[in-house]
Amino acid sequence: MDVAWDVRQQVIVEASELAFHQGADLGPFECLGCFQPATAVAVHTEHTTAHFRAKHLEDCMISGDPALIRRDGVLAPAREQLTDTADYPARMVEPDKREQIDSAAVDPPERPSTRSRQRAGSTRGGQGRRLSTATTIRPFCRTFILYPNNRAELSISLPGVDADKYLYAFKRLDKETITTYPNRRIFYAEVAWSIGPDLTDTAATVYLYAGERDPDTPAKVTNPYLVVIDWSSWDNRLRASLRREITSAAKQAREHAGSSVRSWMFFLADQDPTDHTTFHLDHHAYYRFATAAITYPDRTPRPHTRRSTKPTWARGAKRQPGRR
């Protein structure tokens, strides 16, 4: 499984994000379904996707989840909707502002202790879904991808985002033109691996396969959106983790070329007020790469795109054209 409950911090964590933390900050972890102890595996390797191992109880809803982590790290929509008694991330707390949890408390307010709560699958007295907290956007992105039929009903609270449902808190960038986005969202788009990323001493810049296109060759993005990650204050460990993620995501993109699976970047960021191609962020909690097949149910609106025969955003010299 790719997510678990961090008992000490009282938040949902994704195995891949553990590479950004010091060993002393990790765990203990539990399965979200049956509350059994879980162990993080393959956190610092590019050969196998990071995940959690646990000896699940027989009635654990997670042990039968079709979204269990696979070696290639691909996420695909679950065959069924999110169950009525499942945990899901509903509130993000900024890492440097997260409330301190009393380690001596038996029953923290946001989630009962292991000793007192009921096992998954048992009667909950109408409790319904359990809304949990996370400190990165990674678990939210996972839920968005895996449960497309639940996006309109799942609650969400993100720093600086005025939308309260998954359906509206996520926004796919326009594939064919440069658009102004006045509201903060978790934006996402395919990654243009052929033209980057660019890594310097102060920033890592990721180019996206979205933006203005060549009117004669629509497959070419002539003026792409890009995400600038300011890592000037990051230590070597954090930089190495980002480089490892980039290497892994690019490798998976090559392996799944020609399929319905795409290489995506999700990011919680603000658009540059003067250069609308650019989004800025400076914390590892606010981005995620995902190799995934993203679907849009018939009753939910598709991301808006439009074709244009000429550029709508003039910025002088164009960047190097790129193909997906």
Secondary structure, 3 states (H helix, E strand, C coil): CCEEEECCCCEEEEHHHHHHCCHHHCCCEECCCCCCEEEEECCCCCCCCCEEEECCCCCCCCCCCCCCCCCCCEECCCCCCCCCCCEEEEEECCHHHCCCCCCCCCCCCCCCCCCCCCCCCCCCCCCCCEEEEECCCHHHHHHHHHCHHHCCCCECECCCCCCCEHHHHEEECCCCCCCCCCCCEEEEEEECHHHCCEECCCEEEEEEEEEEECCCCCCCEEEEEEEEEECCCCCHHHHHHHHHHHHHHHHHHHHCCCCCCEEEEEEEEEECCCCCCEEEECCHHHEEEEEECCCCCCCCCCCCCCCCCCCCCCCCCCCCCECC
